[in-house]
């Protein structure tokens, strides 16, 4: 049996939505993008959301809205994908990497507290695998450091502290036991709708934000949409509106807008969200039943009060090292099962080494990475396929342990 890692779950509903949009007069940014933005905001319990062409674009536009730039610092964990950190460099700020907590994939909160300086404008927690970070701790930290905060614009002044800008690429639809959802926990949260995510638009993303006292949330939405589309004041106009051609470029913006075509895929996916998430939870519970309690193996708890979107099922071979993990993956592939690693830490990549980062300075990050393997999980998986993955894992583990 061949088990792919994470193919997209695209069916007739998504195809029909795209065909419907293709038959209209709007296929680029238009009413479907706005409809998807509203649906995302509703699901995240926020007033507004802004859909763009990637989570990376959303992440960067949040920083540009805050006018984070030269002379500023932004704290981010070393254990993440490059998009969490590269946008910091794009806006001209300094990337400040910190380790993860020992035995976890989440940012080390004590390390964050130590890393905050008067130049710190934001902290970027990463909801890795879809598991929600401890936002209570993060806000305690940034609030405790507010006396040293030096604001640069009206939004920063209204906040009065460093912003918490969540990389929620994995955590769309994650919910804590108190009912709070990813998207309303950080000051800003960027979500990914890439092809391998739980909810997809092929490429695309959405940005949500909490209400900031003294700042009009609708104005923030307008500014974000301007930022993402060349600073042009109107992306589209209702049919028949006059003057139909007139527009203004309010400032020199960027080209990060989402199209109605891919928004249509997202709308169909959100209509099916309960079904998709139910299937993912079923897969994760089956994996838990088979793997929890095995000596020498750690798995992330996706069913605690912390909250999770059940995006990545991450297995960790404790103290076994990269060689063991890599051989295990090779043997699984020989049996037809595709696995993956999330992620190779930033200090191990050439671009980050060039900046001056060294993985030796992030021991917890390396320890977690060296033993991490992600099992396939996607909403099209059958029970027969799940059983086959478990059987193959058990076979390889019995041979190698």
Secondary structure as GFF3:
##gff-version 3
##sequence-region A 1 401
A	DSSP	alpha_helix	12	22	.	.	.	ID=ss1
A	DSSP	alpha_helix	31	44	.	.	.	ID=ss2
A	DSSP	beta_strand	49	52	.	.	.	ID=ss3
A	DSSP	alpha_helix	55	65	.	.	.	ID=ss4
A	DSSP	beta_strand	73	77	.	.	.	ID=ss5
A	DSSP	alpha_helix	83	90	.	.	.	ID=ss6
A	DSSP	beta_strand	94	98	.	.	.	ID=ss7
A	DSSP	alpha_helix	109	115	.	.	.	ID=ss8
A	DSSP	beta_strand	120	124	.	.	.	ID=ss9
A	DSSP	three_ten_helix	128	130	.	.	.	ID=ss10
A	DSSP	alpha_helix	135	144	.	.	.	ID=ss11
A	DSSP	three_ten_helix	146	148	.	.	.	ID=ss12
A	DSSP	alpha_helix	154	159	.	.	.	ID=ss13
A	DSSP	beta_strand	163	167	.	.	.	ID=ss14
A	DSSP	beta_strand	188	192	.	.	.	ID=ss15
A	DSSP	beta_strand	205	209	.	.	.	ID=ss16
A	DSSP	alpha_helix	217	227	.	.	.	ID=ss17
A	DSSP	alpha_helix	260	271	.	.	.	ID=ss18
A	DSSP	alpha_helix	273	291	.	.	.	ID=ss19
A	DSSP	beta_strand	297	299	.	.	.	ID=ss20
A	DSSP	beta_strand	313	317	.	.	.	ID=ss21
A	DSSP	alpha_helix	321	334	.	.	.	ID=ss22
A	DSSP	three_ten_helix	346	348	.	.	.	ID=ss23
A	DSSP	alpha_helix	350	355	.	.	.	ID=ss24
A	DSSP	three_ten_helix	359	361	.	.	.	ID=ss25
A	DSSP	alpha_helix	363	370	.	.	.	ID=ss26
A	DSSP	beta_strand	372	375	.	.	.	ID=ss27
A	DSSP	alpha_helix	383	400	.	.	.	ID=ss28
###
